[in-house]
Amino acid sequence: MDIKAYLTCKKPRRSNRLVEREKENKTHKTIKYGPLGVFDVLPIELKFHILKYLSIEELSILTIASKAMRNLVEGYRVTRPIGRHLIPTPHPHIQLPQEKHMEYFKQYQRLGLLMKRSTCLYATKDRLKLVNDFLTMIMCCNSNVCVSPEKCLALSCFGKFMHTVIAGWDDSECQRAFDAICQHTSILKNMKIVINSKPGIHGKLERETRQFFRKVFLDHCPTVQDRAFWLSRILKPWPMVHQAKILYLLYGASFDTGDILWYEMCESTPANSEESVKYFGDIANAIQTLHSQTKEWSEDDIISVVDELTSLPEEWLAENVSHLLLMCGDSITSKLMTSKAINGRTVELCSITTSFCLVCVKNNFSLNYVVTLIQNIIQVMENPKERIHFINSMMDMFKELILDIHEFSESDETHEGELFFLVSALSEFTKRLIQVAFKNFLV
């Protein structure tokens, strides 16, 4: 080893004037040509201390100023995992009033935008790892302060964060995000247990599965197409009978506690239009969403799902089927009814049609819709005998329902009300048929 290499080449000077000038020239060049300008002169600790006083929005804007600034902000974000920029205050596991939810979600949307911009040069695999790390930190099971997971905002906050991060990704990358999150949380194991068990046996798992998929993937979708995409990712891997059960698991009627009303559709009917919307509004909206996704869901698929759904866990009451179909819209209802007509399922057709009339009368809807639906059904019946049989069976169904209710009307006021609505439905329906039959004479 040559000791001369460690000796100074110049004699020590009494004055530091030239040294100070050299430092000034170096600082001047750094400010002039450095990627961060004056910021480059500061030590990294001081830079991070300054960034601490910036808001999430300001940090997010800095990440798109330059590559060097993006690297600086990302370094600050990574080395300050417990800072206020990662978990906004108050804590997401506390219960907040409903009017403050949107304001709180916006904080996580801004946080997601910061993550999206600061990791824009990362590979998808690395970005998903960061998303999963954030999910691990925010999940209720990893928190000591979460009192009521059913009312907790943590998963909803993560859902808002996640949708912001993956906005603009193509379908294959979104599929990878779905697979990564499901694998990270083992939620599909819970799903498998629920769908292979009798409804209601695993109430806690049902609530957790419903809340996870709704809050993380479905509730914060910005468009119908996005919601259809994520709903398809959840349903498509499973057989048709399980798809119907999962659909009801996600959007079926439930108690305020979160427990799902599996047998309610087989035992009772909504008392008014408000209850009807509460029971069937979400699930009808989900079916319409799938119907709009024509690339993955054909009309036959939708019909099969609705058929399986209305037989789960047992055969639904015809009035409840009518409530659901009315909310699903004309297109789905017409396709389902004509499909039953083509397959010769006359008894089901008659039962649902009479229930349509009953639901319309109860909710003060016009029966013109029912008459138009019957005309569409008759048109797909090629044999005149089948058409006559269908009409006669439909009127016989009215008679049987009225007689059945009449037997119980003496001791139960509820049945008296049902009898009134059923007779009114028959009367209104007959009026519409007479108007159609004598249309030329009534003009």
C-alpha positions in Angstrom: 0.0 0.0 0.0 1.4 3.4 -1.0 1.2 5.8 1.9 1.7 8.8 -0.4 -1.8 8.4 -1.7 -3.1 9.5 1.7 -0.8 12.6 1.9 -2.0 16.0 0.7 -0.5 17.2 -2.5 -0.6 20.9 -1.4 1.0 22.6 1.5 -1.6 23.8 4.1 -2.6 27.4 3.5 -3.2 30.0 6.2 -6.3 31.3 4.4 -9.5 29.3 3.5 -10.4 31.9 0.8 -9.8 29.5 -2.1 -11.6 26.6 -0.4 -14.6 28.7 0.3 -14.6 30.0 -3.3 -14.5 26.4 -4.5 -17.5 25.5 -2.3 -19.4 28.5 -3.5 -18.7 27.5 -7.1 -19.8 24.0 -6.4 -23.0 25.2 -4.7 -23.7 27.6 -7.6 -23.4 24.8 -10.1 -25.6 22.5 -8.1 -28.3 25.1 -7.9 -28.0 25.9 -11.6 -27.7 22.4 -13.1 -29.2 20.2 -10.4 -32.6 18.6 -11.0 -34.1 20.0 -7.8 -32.4 23.5 -7.9 -31.9 25.0 -4.5 -33.5 21.9 -2.9 -30.4 19.9 -4.0 -28.2 21.8 -1.6 -30.2 20.7 1.5 -29.4 17.5 3.3 -31.9 14.7 2.9 -33.1 15.0 6.5 -34.0 18.6 6.0 -35.8 17.9 2.8 -38.0 15.3 4.5 -38.6 17.7 7.3 -39.9 20.3 4.8 -42.1 17.7 3.1 -43.7 16.9 6.4 -45.5 20.2 6.4 -47.1 19.6 2.9 -50.6 18.2 2.4 -51.3 15.0 0.4 -52.5 17.1 -2.6 -49.3 19.1 -2.6 -47.1 16.0 -2.4 -49.1 14.4 -5.2 -48.5 17.5 -7.4 -44.8 17.4 -6.6 -44.6 13.8 -7.9 -45.5 15.0 -11.5 -43.1 17.9 -11.4 -40.0 15.9 -12.3 -38.5 12.5 -12.0 -36.1 13.7 -9.3 -38.9 15.2 -7.3 -41.0 12.1 -7.7 -38.1 10.0 -6.3 -37.7 12.4 -3.4 -41.4 12.2 -2.5 -41.5 8.4 -2.9 -38.4 8.2 -0.6 -40.2 10.3 1.9 -43.4 8.2 1.7 -41.5 4.9 2.1 -39.4 6.0 5.0 -42.3 7.6 6.9 -44.8 4.7 7.0 -46.5 5.9 10.2 -46.7 9.6 9.2 -49.9 11.5 8.9 -49.7 11.2 5.1 -50.3 7.5 5.1 -53.2 7.2 7.6 -55.4 10.3 7.6 -57.0 11.4 10.9 -59.3 10.5 12.5 -58.6 6.8 12.5 -60.7 4.8 10.0 -61.9 2.3 12.6 -64.0 4.8 14.5 -67.7 5.3 13.7 -68.5 8.6 12.0 -71.8 10.2 11.1 -73.1 9.4 7.7 -72.7 13.0 6.4 -68.9 12.8 7.1 -68.3 9.6 5.2 -67.8 11.3 1.8 -65.3 13.8 3.2 -63.4 11.0 4.8 -63.4 8.9 1.6 -61.9 11.9 -0.3 -58.9 11.8 2.0 -58.2 8.2 1.0 -58.9 9.1 -2.7 -56.1 11.7 -2.5 -53.9 9.2 -0.7 -54.5 6.7 -3.5 -53.6 9.4 -6.1 -50.3 10.1 -4.3 -49.5 6.4 -4.3 -50.5 6.1 -8.0 -48.3 9.0 -9.1 -45.3 8.2 -6.9 -45.2 4.6 -8.1 -46.0 5.2 -11.7 -42.6 3.7 -12.9 -42.9 0.6 -10.7 -43.9 -2.8 -12.2 -47.4 -3.9 -11.6 -46.2 -6.7 -9.2 -44.4 -4.1 -7.0 -47.4 -1.7 -7.0 -49.7 -4.6 -5.9 -47.4 -5.4 -3.1 -47.7 -1.9 -1.8 -51.5 -2.0 -2.1 -51.5 -5.3 -0.1 -49.2 -3.8 2.5 -51.6 -0.9 2.9 -54.6 -3.4 3.2 -52.8 -5.4 5.9 -52.3 -2.2 7.9 -55.9 -1.1 7.6 -57.8 -4.3 8.1 -60.1 -4.6 11.1 -58.6 -7.9 12.2 -55.2 -6.2 12.6 -56.6 -3.3 14.7 -57.2 -3.1 18.4 -59.6 -0.2 18.2 -62.2 -1.6 15.8 -65.4 -2.2 17.9 -68.0 -2.9 15.2 -66.6 -4.3 11.9 -70.1 -4.1 10.3 -70.1 -0.3 10.7 -66.4 0.3 10.3 -65.1 2.4 7.5 -61.7 0.8 7.1 -62.5 -1.5 4.2 -64.5 1.2 2.4 -61.5 3.5 2.8 -59.3 0.9 1.3 -61.8 0.3 -1.5 -61.6 4.0 -2.4 -57.9 4.0 -2.2 -57.6 0.8 -4.3 -59.9 2.1 -7.1 -57.9 5.3 -7.3 -54.6 3.5 -7.6 -55.7 1.2 -10.4 -57.7 3.7 -12.3 -56.7 3.5 -16.0 -55.3 0.0 -15.7 -56.2 -2.5 -18.4 -58.4 -5.5 -17.7 -55.5 -7.9 -17.4 -53.9 -5.8 -14.7 -57.1 -5.3 -12.8 -57.5 -9.1 -12.9 -54.1 -9.4 -11.4 -55.1 -6.9 -8.7 -58.2 -8.9 -7.9 -56.3 -12.2 -7.6 -53.5 -10.6 -5.5 -56.0 -9.0 -3.0 -58.1 -12.2 -2.7 -55.0 -14.4 -2.3 -53.5 -12.0 0.3 -56.7 -12.0 2.4 -57.7 -15.6 1.8 -61.3 -14.3 1.3 -62.0 -17.0 -1.3 -61.6 -19.7 1.3 -64.4 -18.1 3.3 -66.4 -17.8 0.1 -66.0 -21.6 -0.6 -67.1 -22.5 2.9 -70.2 -20.3 2.6 -71.4 -21.5 -0.8 -70.9 -25.1 0.1 -72.9 -24.8 3.3 -76.6 -24.4 4.1 -77.7 -20.7 4.0 -77.4 -19.1 7.4 -75.1 -21.7 9.1 -72.0 -19.5 8.9 -73.6 -16.1 9.6 -70.3 -14.4 10.6 -68.5 -15.6 7.5 -71.4 -14.5 5.3 -71.3 -11.0 6.8 -67.5 -10.7 6.4 -67.6 -12.0 2.8 -70.4 -9.7 1.9 -68.8 -6.6 3.5 -65.3 -7.4 2.0 -66.4 -7.7 -1.6 -69.0 -4.9 -1.4 -66.7 -2.4 0.3 -63.5 -3.2 -1.5 -64.5 -4.0 -5.1 -68.1 -3.0 -5.8 -69.4 0.0 -3.8 -66.8 2.5 -5.0 -66.9 1.7 -8.8 -67.1 5.0 -10.7 -69.1 3.6 -13.7 -71.6 0.8 -14.4 -69.0 -0.9 -16.7 -66.5 -1.0 -13.8 -69.0 -2.5 -11.5 -70.0 -5.1 -14.1 -66.3 -6.0 -14.5 -65.6 -6.5 -10.8 -68.9 -8.4 -10.3 -68.0 -10.7 -13.2 -64.6 -11.3 -11.6 -66.3 -12.4 -8.4 -69.0 -14.6 -10.1 -67.4 -16.1 -13.2 -65.1 -18.6 -11.6 -68.0 -20.4 -10.0 -70.8 -22.7 -11.5 -74.2 -21.1 -12.3 -75.9 -22.4 -9.1 -73.2 -20.9 -7.0 -73.2 -17.6 -9.0 -76.9 -17.1 -8.0 -76.1 -17.8 -4.3 -73.1 -15.4 -4.4 -75.3 -12.8 -6.0 -77.8 -13.0 -3.2 -75.0 -13.2 -0.6 -73.7 -9.8 -2.0 -77.0 -8.0 -2.6 -79.8 -9.9 -1.0 -82.0 -8.4 1.8 -80.4 -8.3 5.2 -81.1 -7.2 8.8 -79.6 -4.1 10.2 -77.0 -6.3 11.9 -75.8 -7.6 8.5 -77.4 -11.1 8.8 -78.8 -12.1 5.4 -82.5 -12.9 5.0 -82.2 -16.2 3.1 -85.7 -17.6 3.8 -87.6 -14.3 3.8 -88.3 -14.5 0.0 -89.9 -18.0 0.5 -92.2 -17.0 3.4 -93.4 -13.4 3.2 -93.9 -10.5 0.8 -93.1 -6.8 1.1 -95.9 -4.8 2.7 -95.4 -1.7 0.5 -93.2 -0.2 -2.2 -90.6 1.0 0.3 -90.0 -2.5 1.6 -90.0 -3.8 -2.0 -87.1 -1.5 -2.9 -85.3 -2.5 0.3 -85.6 -6.2 -0.4 -85.1 -6.2 -4.2 -83.6 -2.9 -5.3 -79.9 -3.8 -4.9 -80.1 -7.3 -6.4 -82.2 -6.1 -9.3 -79.6 -3.3 -10.0 -76.8 -6.0 -9.9 -78.7 -8.1 -12.5 -79.1 -5.1 -14.7 -75.4 -4.4 -14.4 -74.5 -7.9 -15.5 -77.0 -7.6 -18.4 -75.1 -4.6 -19.6 -71.9 -6.6 -19.8 -72.7 -8.3 -23.1 -69.1 -9.5 -23.7 -69.2 -11.9 -20.7 -72.9 -12.4 -20.0 -75.3 -13.6 -22.6 -79.1 -13.3 -22.2 -79.2 -17.1 -21.5 -76.7 -16.6 -18.7 -78.9 -13.9 -17.1 -82.0 -16.0 -17.4 -80.3 -18.9 -15.8 -79.0 -16.8 -12.9 -82.4 -15.4 -12.3 -84.0 -18.8 -12.4 -81.5 -20.2 -9.9 -81.8 -17.1 -7.8 -85.6 -17.4 -7.4 -85.2 -21.0 -6.3 -82.7 -20.2 -3.5 -82.7 -21.6 -0.9 -86.2 -22.8 -1.7 -88.8 -21.7 -4.3 -89.6 -18.0 -3.9 -93.2 -16.8 -3.6 -94.5 -15.8 -7.0 -95.2 -12.2 -5.7 -91.6 -11.8 -4.7 -90.5 -13.1 -8.1 -92.8 -10.4 -9.7 -91.3 -7.7 -7.5 -87.8 -8.7 -8.6 -88.7 -8.8 -12.3 -90.5 -5.5 -12.2 -87.3 -3.9 -10.9 -85.1 -5.7 -13.3 -86.7 -3.9 -16.2 -88.7 -4.8 -19.4 -85.9 -6.4 -21.3 -84.9 -9.0 -18.7 -88.5 -9.7 -17.7 -89.6 -10.2 -21.3 -86.7 -12.6 -22.1 -87.3 -14.6 -18.9 -91.1 -15.0 -19.5 -90.8 -15.8 -23.2 -88.2 -18.4 -22.3 -90.6 -20.1 -19.8 -93.3 -20.0 -22.6 -91.0 -21.7 -25.1 -90.0 -24.4 -22.6 -93.7 -25.1 -21.8 -93.6 -23.9 -18.1 -97.2 -22.7 -18.2 -97.9 -23.1 -14.5 -95.0 -20.8 -13.6 -96.1 -18.3 -16.2 -99.6 -18.1 -14.9 -98.4 -17.8 -11.3 -96.0 -15.0 -12.1 -98.5 -13.2 -14.4 -101.2 -13.1 -11.7 -98.7 -11.9 -9.2 -97.7 -9.1 -11.6 -101.3 -7.9 -11.6 -101.4 -8.1 -7.8 -98.1 -6.2 -7.4 -99.3 -3.5 -9.8 -102.5 -3.0 -7.9 -100.8 -2.8 -4.6 -98.4 -0.2 -5.8 -100.8 1.7 -8.0 -99.0 0.8 -11.2 -100.8 0.6 -14.6 -101.7 -2.9 -15.8 -100.9 -2.0 -19.4 -97.4 -3.4 -18.8 -98.8 -6.8 -17.9 -101.1 -6.8 -20.9 -98.1 -6.0 -23.2 -96.1 -8.8 -21.5 -98.9 -11.3 -22.1 -99.1 -10.3 -25.8 -95.3 -11.0 -26.1 -95.7 -14.4 -24.4 -98.6 -15.4 -26.7 -96.6 -14.4 -29.8 -93.9 -17.0 -29.0 -96.5 -19.8 -28.6 -96.8 -21.4 -32.0 -99.8 -23.6 -31.2 -103.2 -21.9 -30.8 -104.2 -24.6 -28.3 -101.2 -23.6 -26.1 -102.3 -19.9 -26.2 -105.9 -20.8 -25.2 -104.6 -23.1 -22.5 -102.3 -20.3 -21.1 -105.1 -17.8 -21.0 -107.5 -20.2 -19.3 -104.9 -21.3 -16.8 -104.1 -17.7 -16.0 -107.8 -17.0 -15.1 -108.0 -20.3 -13.2 -105.0 -19.2 -11.2 -106.9 -16.1 -10.1 -109.8 -18.3 -9.0 -107.6 -20.7 -7.0 -105.8 -17.9 -5.3 -109.0 -16.1 -4.3 -110.6 -19.3 -3.0 -107.5 -20.2 -1.0 -107.3 -16.8 0.6 -111.1 -16.8 1.3 -110.7 -19.9 3.5 -108.4 -18.0 5.9 -110.1 -14.6 5.7 -112.5 -15.2 8.6 -109.9 -15.3 11.3 -107.1 -13.1 9.9 -107.4 -9.5 8.9 -104.2 -9.7 6.9 -105.8 -12.3 4.6 -108.8 -10.0 4.2 -106.5 -7.3 2.8 -104.8 -9.8 0.5 -108.3 -10.9 -0.7 -109.2 -7.3 -1.5 -106.0 -6.7 -3.5 -106.4 -10.0 -5.4 -110.0 -9.3 -6.3 -109.0 -5.8 -7.3 -106.2 -7.2 -9.4 -108.6 -9.5 -11.2 -111.0 -6.7 -11.8 -108.4 -4.3 -13.2 -106.9 -7.0 -15.4 -110.3 -8.0 -16.8 -110.9 -4.3 -17.6 -107.7 -4.1 -19.6 -108.4 -7.3 -21.5 -111.9 -6.0 -22.4 -110.4 -2.7 -23.6 -108.0 -4.6 -25.8 -110.6 -7.0 -27.1 -113.1 -4.1 -28.0 -110.5 -1.5 -28.9 -112.0 -0.9 -32.4 -115.4 -0.2 -30.9 -114.1 2.2 -28.2 -112.3 4.6 -30.5 
